[in-house]
């Protein structure tokens, strides 16, 4: 099994206690903080912007994993990089010149990620796989927290893992959507090594630290 990272999705946290929630993630051993930026256009929900990312940057030294679910990501890259993003991930569906977007992200000093919605085939990434630092597979349709995991995405993760291995790529393979103690091992076995967890981390009845502990523990059983 590959080493793996946990990236709690801050959008599922209690914003009235944001500093405490971030501190709890750190205490529990989270590796990254994941941030879903939604524009109300590419996806129906509106979430956060660069000011929120900048506030989180002041609150933590954890890498900030920023997922841009927006229609015109190229116009937003510089603002999010300046706000403190470490990773900037864009959608293949929104980038007419994906290779150029990836190069722009890298020029801003960030790791470049690409993601694809569930209906989009893995082959849509073939041309840019040698260029990327991260691939994100959505295992729900983006836009709303708490959706049910789509098991058919396990095969897509396995397919992308095989493609990355063939390239001898060191890019992270990240999954987001319905990741919980029941589904994380399935995605890990398929080849994912970064796991975004929203409700399973922040909505755990015993708190975020226990939620993250259980997610880590499910691979040690």
KOLLOFI-632281 format. One record per residue (C-alpha): y negated, x negated, z negated; residue in three letters. Coordinates in steps of 0.25 Angstrom, whole numbers, plus 5000, padded with zeros to 4 digits. Layout:
# residues N
REC    py    px    pz  code
REC     Y     X     Z   ala
...
***
This chain:
# residues 221
REC    py    px    pz  code
REC  5000  5000  5000   unk
REC  4986  4995  5003   unk
REC  4975  4994  4992   unk
REC  4967  5006  4991   unk
REC  4953  5011  4987   unk
REC  4948  5023  4981   unk
REC  4934  5029  4985   unk
REC  4930  5041  4977   unk
REC  4922  5051  4985   unk
REC  4909  5052  4978   unk
REC  4905  5065  4984   unk
REC  4916  5072  4975   unk
REC  4909  5066  4963   unk
REC  4899  5073  4953   unk
REC  4886  5069  4959   unk
REC  4879  5073  4945   unk
REC  4887  5062  4939   unk
REC  4887  5052  4951   unk
REC  4885  5039  4943   unk
REC  4896  5043  4934   unk
REC  4906  5047  4945   unk
REC  4903  5034  4952   unk
REC  4905  5026  4939   unk
REC  4918  5034  4937   unk
REC  4923  5030  4951   unk
REC  4920  5015  4947   unk
REC  4927  5016  4934   unk
REC  4940  5022  4940   unk
REC  4940  5011  4951   unk
REC  4935  5018  4963   unk
REC  4934  5008  4975   unk
REC  4924  5015  4983   unk
REC  4915  5027  4982   unk
REC  4916  5036  4994   unk
REC  4904  5044  4999   unk
REC  4905  5055  5009   unk
REC  4892  5057  5016   unk
REC  4891  5071  5024   unk
REC  4880  5076  5032   unk
REC  4883  5091  5033   unk
REC  4884  5089  5048   unk
REC  4897  5080  5051   unk
REC  4903  5087  5039   unk
REC  4898  5100  5033   unk
REC  4894  5094  5019   unk
REC  4882  5086  5015   unk
REC  4884  5075  5005   unk
REC  4876  5063  5002   unk
REC  4868  5052  5008   unk
REC  4863  5038  5007   unk
REC  4855  5041  4994   unk
REC  4868  5045  4987   unk
REC  4875  5033  4992   unk
REC  4864  5024  4987   unk
REC  4865  5031  4973   unk
REC  4880  5028  4973   unk
REC  4877  5014  4977   unk
REC  4868  5012  4965   unk
REC  4879  5018  4956   unk
REC  4891  5009  4960   unk
REC  4896  4996  4966   unk
REC  4908  5003  4973   unk
REC  4908  5003  4988   unk
REC  4902  5016  4994   unk
REC  4911  5022  5004   unk
REC  4901  5031  5012   unk
REC  4908  5041  5022   unk
REC  4897  5046  5032   unk
REC  4902  5060  5036   unk
REC  4889  5062  5045   unk
REC  4886  5065  5059   unk
REC  4877  5053  5062   unk
REC  4882  5042  5053   unk
REC  4875  5030  5061   unk
REC  4862  5036  5056   unk
REC  4866  5035  5041   unk
REC  4873  5022  5041   unk
REC  4861  5013  5037   unk
REC  4857  5023  5026   unk
REC  4871  5023  5019   unk
REC  4872  5008  5020   unk
REC  4859  5006  5014   unk
REC  4863  5016  5003   unk
REC  4875  5007  4999   unk
REC  4887  5011  5007   unk
REC  4898  5001  5008   unk
REC  4907  5009  5018   unk
REC  4901  5018  5028   unk
REC  4911  5027  5035   unk
REC  4908  5035  5047   unk
REC  4915  5046  5055   unk
REC  4921  5043  5069   unk
REC  4917  5057  5073   unk
REC  4902  5054  5070   unk
REC  4900  5041  5077   unk
REC  4899  5040  5092   unk
REC  4899  5025  5091   unk
REC  4908  5022  5080   unk
REC  4910  5007  5082   unk
REC  4894  5006  5082   unk
REC  4893  5014  5069   unk
REC  4904  5005  5062   unk
REC  4896  4993  5066   unk
REC  4883  4999  5061   unk
REC  4890  5002  5047   unk
REC  4895  4987  5046   unk
REC  4881  4982  5050   unk
REC  4875  4989  5038   unk
REC  4885  4982  5029   unk
REC  4895  4993  5026   unk
REC  4910  4995  5029   unk
REC  4912  5004  5041   unk
REC  4921  5016  5040   unk
REC  4925  5026  5050   unk
REC  4932  5040  5047   unk
REC  4937  5051  5055   unk
REC  4939  5066  5051   unk
REC  4953  5072  5050   unk
REC  4953  5078  5065   unk
REC  4949  5064  5071   unk
REC  4961  5055  5075   unk
REC  4962  5041  5070   unk
REC  4961  5036  5084   unk
REC  4946  5039  5084   unk
REC  4945  5027  5075   unk
REC  4953  5017  5084   unk
REC  4941  5011  5091   unk
REC  4934  5007  5078   unk
REC  4945  5004  5068   unk
REC  4944  4989  5070   unk
REC  4929  4990  5066   unk
REC  4930  4998  5053   unk
REC  4931  4995  5039   unk
REC  4936  5008  5034   unk
REC  4942  5021  5040   unk
REC  4941  5034  5033   unk
REC  4951  5045  5036   unk
REC  4947  5059  5031   unk
REC  4958  5067  5025   unk
REC  4950  5080  5024   unk
REC  4939  5085  5034   unk
REC  4926  5079  5029   unk
REC  4915  5087  5022   unk
REC  4921  5093  5009   unk
REC  4927  5087  4997   unk
REC  4940  5092  4991   unk
REC  4947  5095  5004   unk
REC  4962  5094  5005   unk
REC  4969  5081  5010   unk
REC  4973  5082  5025   unk
REC  4987  5075  5025   unk
REC  4987  5074  5040   unk
REC  4977  5063  5038   unk
REC  4988  5054  5032   unk
REC  4993  5051  5046   unk
REC  4979  5047  5051   unk
REC  4977  5037  5039   unk
REC  4990  5031  5043   unk
REC  4986  5030  5058   unk
REC  4973  5023  5054   unk
REC  4980  5014  5045   unk
REC  4989  5010  5056   unk
REC  4978  5007  5065   unk
REC  4970  4999  5055   unk
REC  4983  4991  5052   unk
REC  4985  4988  5067   unk
REC  4970  4983  5067   unk
REC  4973  4975  5054   unk
REC  4960  4982  5049   unk
REC  4956  4981  5035   unk
REC  4948  4994  5036   unk
REC  4950  5003  5024   unk
REC  4957  5016  5027   unk
REC  4950  5027  5019   unk
REC  4954  5042  5017   unk
REC  4946  5053  5012   unk
REC  4949  5068  5009   unk
REC  4959  5074  4999   unk
REC  4962  5060  4993   unk
REC  4969  5063  4980   unk
REC  4981  5057  4972   unk
REC  4991  5065  4981   unk
REC  4985  5061  4994   unk
REC  4980  5047  4992   unk
REC  4993  5040  4992   unk
REC  4996  5047  5005   unk
REC  4984  5041  5012   unk
REC  4987  5028  5005   unk
REC  5001  5027  5011   unk
REC  4995  5031  5025   unk
REC  4986  5019  5024   unk
REC  4973  5023  5018   unk
REC  4967  5013  5007   unk
REC  4954  5020  5003   unk
REC  4954  5034  4997   unk
REC  4942  5043  4995   unk
REC  4944  5053  4984   unk
REC  4934  5064  4981   unk
REC  4939  5075  4972   unk
REC  4952  5068  4968   unk
REC  4942  5057  4961   unk
REC  4930  5065  4957   unk
REC  4936  5079  4954   unk
REC  4948  5074  4945   unk
REC  4948  5082  4932   unk
REC  4949  5069  4924   unk
REC  4937  5063  4932   unk
REC  4935  5053  4943   unk
REC  4941  5041  4936   unk
REC  4954  5049  4934   unk
REC  4954  5054  4948   unk
REC  4952  5040  4954   unk
REC  4963  5034  4944   unk
REC  4973  5044  4949   unk
REC  4970  5041  4964   unk
REC  4972  5027  4961   unk
REC  4985  5030  4953   unk
REC  4991  5038  4964   unk
REC  4994  5026  4972   unk
REC  5001  5019  4960   unk
REC  5011  5030  4957   unk
***
